[in-house]
Amino acid sequence: MAILSDILLFITTALVLSITILGIVLRVRVDDSFTGSFLLVLAPLSLQMCLTLLSTYLGRTLSDTQLASFPYQIYALGVTILSVILTTAILLMMSRYLIKLLPATDAQKTLGNRLLTVFIVLFFLISLWVIIAKSRGDWLQAFADTMHYHFFAGSMFLVIHGVIALFYIKKATTYEEERLLKGISATFLPLLVLFPLDLLFFRKSNFKLVYLSFAVLSAYLYYFISRRYILTYEQADVANAQILKEYGISEREGEIIALLVEGLSNQQIAKQLYISPNTVKTHIKNIYAKVDVNNRLQLFSLLKQ
């Protein structure tokens, strides 16, 4: 079981870290709010996973004498505090990101942010008090309890996020909102099943099955990022005027093509051009028919020629 948990921990950490690096690269390239929001969640998550992996590795390789040494106790105290801070940051950033996605009023979002912030700060303070009080100065014990249970327990808070996302999916106003809310609900609702399985099979292991939910979240964000950025920003920056003229594209259809190239959804295009989403769909259907393509990627490929 130990070998299996170590392998799963390594795979999960590598996946989360690689997606975080991809987010950093895209943030530098396009400087977009989407990647900025992703990184606020992924950065502390990557650090937490790397910290867990490092602690597991040291526990496997250091001798009993080294593990009982004063420098290692200082390391254990530092990692304990840092892990609590990172877990709190993950919960806080994920909460704010979810509330930002919700199709709610500004007043409702402000209230939601304040309530969740209060709960998360209380979680942070209670975590420190429980860990320090229980250890009674034994930092190795505090370190072990933190690695085994704290991030694991804090993850259960995210079930609330999954429920909220599921409730608001049908109220989403844009394609991006809908896709991301679906991803959040699909990521965190399975925690209800994974949590009891961890208590049965991975109770004393640094790895927990609930970490797989974060791997799923990272993979979903990768899918979203690659779809929105790699397949959109790498396309033509502006519509090819010669091609538009050649295929008899009207001025309005040209405006819609330009907005499609920018990565806007049908709802966003409708809002910007002051027309209905159905009208946008009709224009896009006519554009596809005129240039003989079936989807946006084919259209973007044509414009690059």
N, C-alpha and C positions, 0 to 999 in steps of 0.2 A: 504493500500500500504506500510505503514511503517513497519508493522509486516512482510509482505512478503519480503521486502528488507533486513530486519534484519536476517531473516532465511536464505536467499540466501547468504548473506555476511558470516554468520557463517559457512555454509556448504562449501563454496568456500575456506575460510581461513583454515578450518580443513583439507580439502583435500590437499591443497598446503603444509601445514605444515607437514602433515603425510608423503607425498612423499619426502619432504626435509630430514626428519629424516631417512627415508629408504635409501636415497642417502648417508647420513653421515655414517650409519652402513656399507653399502657396500664399501664405500671409505676406511673405517678402515680395512675391511676384505680383499679386493683385491687390494687396492691402484692402481686403474686403471685410465687412462687418461679420459675415458668416464665419470665416476662418478665425477671426478674433474671438468670437463667442465659443467656437469649438475648442480653441486652445485654452481658454479659461477653465474649461472642464478637463481637458485631456492632460494639461501640464501637471497639475497636482496628482492626477490619477497615475501618470507615468512614474512620477517620483515615488509615490506610495508603493507601486508594484516593484520598482527597482529596489527599494528599501527592503521590502519583504524578501525578494530573491537574494539580496546580499546577506541578510540576516540568516536565512536558511543555509546558504553556502558556508558562512563562517561557523555556524553551529555544527555543520557536518565535518569541517576540516580542522578546526582548532582543537588542541588537546584540552583535557580537563583542567590542567594547570593554567593554561592561557585563558580559558573561559572564566576562571575564578580570579584572574589578575585584576589589579586596580584599573589599568587602562581600559580593559574590556568593560568593567563596571561603569566607567565614565561614558564609554561608547553606548552601553545599554541605556543609560539615563538620557543621553542626547537623542537616541533613536526613539525612545518612548515618547518624549515630548514632541519631537518632529512628526512622528506618526500620528499623534493625536491632532496636531495642527493641520496636517495634510488631509486627514479624514474629514475634519471640520470644513476645510476649504473646498473639498470635493462636494460635500453636501450643500454648502452655501452657493457655489457656482452653478451646480446643477439645478438648484431651486430657482435661482434668478434667471437662468437660461430658459427653464420651462415656463416661468411666468411671462417672460418676454415673448414667447411663442403664442401664448393663449390669446384668442380673439376676445379680449375683455377690455373694459374702459380703463383709462389711465388711473382713475381713482381706485378701481378694483385691483389693478396691478400693484399700485403703491401699498395698499392694505395687505395684499398677499405677501409682498416682499418683507414688510415689517413683521408680520406674524411669523413667517418662516425663519426670519433672521433671529427673532427672539427665541424660538424653539431650538435652533441650531446652536446659539450661544449658550443656552442652558445645557444642551447636550455636551458641549465642550467643557464647561465648568464642572459638571457632574462627573464627566469622564476623568478629568484630572484628579478630582477629589477621591473618587472610588479607587483609581489605580494607585495613587500615593498612599491613601489610608490603608488599603489592603496589603500593600507591600511592606509598610512600616520600615522604610529605609532599605529594603532589600531590592535594589534596582534590577537585579537579574530576574527576580520574580515579576516585578513590574513590567520589564521588557517582554518576558514570556507571555504574560497575560495580554499585553497590548497586541503582540503579533498574532496570538491565537484568536482573540475575541473582539478587539475594538473595531477594526475596520469591518469585520464581519458583521458585528452588531449594528454599526452605523449604516451599513448597506441596506438593512431592513427598512430604514427610514424612506428609502427610495421607492418602496412599494406604493407609498402615497402618491408619488410622482406618476407612477404607472397608471394608477386609478384616475387621477386628474386628467392625464393625457388622453386616456380612453374616452372619458366623458366629453372632451372638447373636440375630438377628431371631426365630428360631423359639423361643427361650427367653424372650422377653419376657413379662412377667406382666400388663401393662396395655396398653390400646389406645394410650395416649400413647407408651409406650416403643416399641411395635412401629412406629408411624408415624414416629417420629423416627429410629429406627435405619434404617428403610428410606430415609428422606430422606438420611441421612449416607452410606450406602453408594452410593446413586444419584448423589450429588454428587461423591464423591471417587474412586470407581473409574474413571470416564472420564479421570482425569488420566494414566493409563497410555497413553492414545492421544493426548491433547492435548500432553503433554510433548514427544514427538519432533516433532510438527507445529510447535511453537513454535521448536524448534532449527532447523528448515528454513526457516520463513517469517517469524518474528518475533524472530529472535535479537538484533537491534540496536534493537528497539523497546521503549519503556517498557510498552506493552500486550502481554499474553500471552494466548493462548487459555485457559490454565488459570484466568485470572480469571473466565471464564464460569462455572466451577464454583461460585465464590463468589456469582455472580449467581443461579445455580440454588438454592443454599442459602438465600439471602435470600428468593427467591420462595417456596420451600417453607415457610420459617418464617412468611412472611406468610400463606400458606394455613392453616397450623396455628394461628397466632394468631387469625386472623379466624374460623376454625371454632370454636375453643375459647372465645374471649372475646367477640367481637362478637356471635356467634350464641348465646352462652350467658349471659354476664353482662348483656347487654342485655335478657334475657327477665325474666319475673316473678321477683321475689326469693323469694317463697313461693307455694306452691300455693294456688289460689283455693278456699277451703273450700266456698263455695256450689256451684261447679261440680262438685267432688268428690261432694258429697251428691246433686246433681241426677243424676249419671250412675251412682250406686251404687258408688262407689269404696270399697273396704274400707280398714281402718286400715293394713294392711301395704302395700297398693298406694299409699296416700297417702304412706307413708314413702319408698317407692321413687321416687315422682314428685318429692318434695322433694329427694332426692339427685340425681336426673337434672337438676333445675334448677340444682343447685350445680356441674354439669359432671362428675360422677363417671362412670367407665366401669362396665360391667357387673361386671368383676372387683373393682373397688373397692367397689361397692355390696354385692356378695356378702361381701366381707371385713368390711365395717362391720356388716352385719346378721347375720353368722354363718350364712349360707345358701350353697348352691352357685350357681355362675354359671348353670347350667341352670335353677335355680329362679327366678333373677332374670329370665332370658329369658322364662320362662313367664308371670311376673307382668306384664312389659312387654307381651307379646303380648295378654294379657287386658285390660290398660289401653287399648291401642290399639283393641281391638274394642269396648270399652264406650263410648268417646268418639268412635269412628268417625274415627280418624286413621291415618296410615301411617308416621309417623316422629316424631322428637323435636321438630323444628322446628314441625311442625303442632300438636303437643301444647303446646309453649311458647306458640304464638300463641293457642291456645284459652284458656290460663290467663291471658293478658293481658287478655282481654275482660272 
